Amino acid sequence: MTALLILLAVVLLVLFCFFGYGYVAWTVSAVLLLAAWAQQGGTDGFLLPLLGLIMAAIAVVTGLGNLRRQMVTKPLMKFVKGLLPRMGETERIALEAGTVWWDGDLFSGQPDWRKLMDFPITPLSDEEQAFLDGPVEQLCKMLDDWEIQQKRDLPPEIWDFMRKHGFFGMIIPKIYGGLEFSAIGHSAVVVKLASRSITAAVTVMVPNSLGPAELLLHYGTDKQRKHYLPRLADGRDIPCFALTEPHAGSDAAASRSIGTIVEKTIGRKKTLGIQLSWSKRYITLAPVATCIGLAFRLYDPDHLLGDDEDLGITCALIPRDVKGITIGERHDPMGIPFQNGPILGKDVFIPLDQVIGGRDGVGRGWMMLMDCLAAGRSISLPSLSVSAVQTVCRHSATYASVREQFNMQIGRFEGIQEPLARMAGNAYWMNAARRMTCGAVDAGEKPSVVSAIVKAYLTDSMRQSVTDALDIAAGSGICRGPGNNLSRAHNAVPIAITVEGANILTRSMIIFGQGAIRSHPFIQREMHAIAKGDIKSFDDAFFDHINFVSRNAARSLVLGMTNGHGSATPSSGPEARYFRKLNRYSAGFALLTDIALASMGGALKRREKLSGRYADALSWMYIASSALKRFHDEGCQADDRHLLDWSCTQANYHIEEAFDGILANMPNRWLGYLLRPLLFPLGRRQKPPSDRIGAKIANAILDRGPTRERICGDMYLPDPEEEGLGQMMAAEAALMKSKPARQKIRAALKVGQIPAEPLATQAQRAFDADIITSDEFTDLQAALSLQDQVIQVRAYKPTAHARLKG
């Protein structure tokens, strides 16, 4: 009987906690445990009654709100307030920037999958599709990326075309002369353009990302918008935004660019303005920019605006030709010739009305930047990454279909199929994450944590895919020339990894460092309540938080034992197992987050390796969510199930790897040991994607398969005559057309009708022996000629080679 009562107490404790009834769970379990003790003979003496009274007192105090607030919450709030790290204004603004979206569900321990599956992703409008099929297609045809590389700039006709067709004004409303594209439309333009020329794509990306236009739209005065936006939309003004400087890279708030409020007499009129000096570098479009957006720290030592001397980070718009500006020099970022260079300013004077937002915008620059970055980071580099992966995936699958060794397509070798499958899997989930995130932006979200996730993890997976493509291309990938777009993609990868928040910083500090507070359902409520001294709000938040922790501990344990069974999913199909696993991982992640916050507090932000592992877990949960969303939205196509399996299996493997790393590296090792049974009650079981799934994917993208078109369908397709991918695709089509002739020749070889010799010679013998028809012979000759053509690489005379650039 005693054992039964103890077992019942444990079961009810876990069960009530699982469903979120923490108070009921511990009170009922306590009663049952006391009963078990009494059953065992513990009624002798005074200890059992004393424990009963203590338990009853705790139940009364914690169960009655007013009593609890006075006896428990009030001293507790003072204690917690002393533990909280001091937060500077810039850190507070960064934490509160943007909005919480699906990341909030993943932090909740109980994601609402129906909400995500029902979330509408706005498709391209007719106008956006027409722009892709018209001006974007035409621009891609005009671009010669090798020529751009050699001449170190876009040709004048390209700049004129982009101005004429509004490429620089995609985010600007139509009332100002812009295109007013959605985030998904803007992203689609970048994807297609980047598949043709990274230089052209970056040139278009920057004016439509974080910069003057975006800041003016949200924070500019009416006068500023009316003056600048039409000029930015039609390209009369080319913008740049100067933030990074030698001593303030990742730590942009540590800017040494200084502005001072002064009063100057200009034409007999006293003008209130700012005297500026700065040194900025890595500024894209700076060498050709006519309108400079500048971030600087502003001071008012003479109190011309008020009592404060340090007014904070401020943003202003400055014309290029203002006296004191040095501009026009270029950096050389990995040989990719988009315009990028330093800007220097010495004693530059600007009127106060050139501050973005005018006088009201003084000191609000950091908030402006963080808020806009929350959305802008979601689009540009993730789109470029998707473009690169689609391009290298199509290139590699086509090359692996055309290139033959040992009388077999190299794409049929397992060693080649492994990276092919990895590229295709990446292409599937990366595009899913891009579209889902753009959908959130179009719905009005500014998902700061999510934008950091897609920037870091899409660019990093792009790096992996470009490396895989070069491994497959081998010698033809490393010899540069007009037809080798892989070498230029390889050179561009570190740029995407570095800008808009270097990935090493984003992973180890930003994603979880911001998400743990921003996306957590209770931390900010508690912090705000403490700041206001609001005992009731703190009481509600804190005890809801305690219940939240107990619920996630129970859910992590139970779902870990059942592999997610017992949790809600929006689907009953085979993909339901991935929803169940993510339910389990979300509960475990929420539990680990609270344990880290409770055990490390403010020291957590210095535990960057741990923070990086938390970022891995959160990011791969988001990635798996986006893959499931794509599969659902596209009608659960059977042909894509292996891509979904690969994506989710890969994500789940990385999640468990992150959990394992967190538990193994907790500062308090015993805490890691105690938590491991809750996270892995049956041990780590998730394996990487199997060889079988990889082979299915690789075979599906060879020989112009429809799967290849679905996962690589957003990129530009060159003409068949064009050196490189165009000719390669033409060769693949020709080889497929000649397949019947090749089959007849192989059959003749087996029975000894023709000898083993080069295929071209066999073809002639087979034609002479009437084994293949005249048409088949012609088709096979054409295919072999194209095949030979596309596997060649450029060779240069020494004088021509010496002139090569990039």
Secondary structure, 3 states (H helix, E strand, C coil): CHHHHHHHHHHHHHHHHHCCCHHHHHHHHHHHHHHHHHHCCCCCCCHHHHHHHHHHHHHHHHHCHHHHHHHHHHHHHHHHHHHCCCCCHHHHHHHHCCECCHHHHHHHCCCCHHHHHHCCCCCCCHHHHHHHHHHHHHHHHHCCHHHHHHHCCCCHHHHHHHHHCCHHHCCCCHHHCCCCCCHHHHHHHHHHHHCCCHHHHHHHHHHHCCCHHHHHHHHCCHHHHHHHHHHHHCCCCCEEEECCECCECCCHHHCCCEEEEEEEEECCEEEEEEEEEEEEEEEECHHHCCEEEEEEEEECCCCCCCCCCEEEEEEEEEECCCCCEEECCCCCCCCCCCCEEEEEEEEEEEEHHHECCHHHHCCCHHHHHHHHHHHHCCCHHHHHHHHHHHHHHHHHHHHHHHCEECCEEHHHCHHHHHHHHHHHHHHHHHHHHHHHHHHHHHCCCCEHHHHHHHHHHHHHHHHHHHHHHHHHHCHHHHCCCCCCHHHHHHHHHHHHHHCCCCHHHHHHHHHHHHHHHHCCCCHHHHHHHHHHCCHHHHHHHHHHHHHHHHHHHHHHHHHHHHCCCCCCCCCCCCCHHHHHHHHHHHHHHHHHHHHHHHHHHHHHHHCHHHHHHHHHHHHHHHHHHHHHHHHHHCCCCHHHHHHHHHHHHHHHHHHHHHHHHHHHCCCCHHHHHHHHHHHCCCCCCCCCCCHHHHHHHHHHHCCCCHHHHHHCCCCCCCCCCCCCHHHHHHHHHHHHHCHHHHHHHHHHHHCCCCCCCCHHHHHHHHHHCCCCCHHHHHHHHHHHHHHHHHCCCCCCCHHHHHCCCC
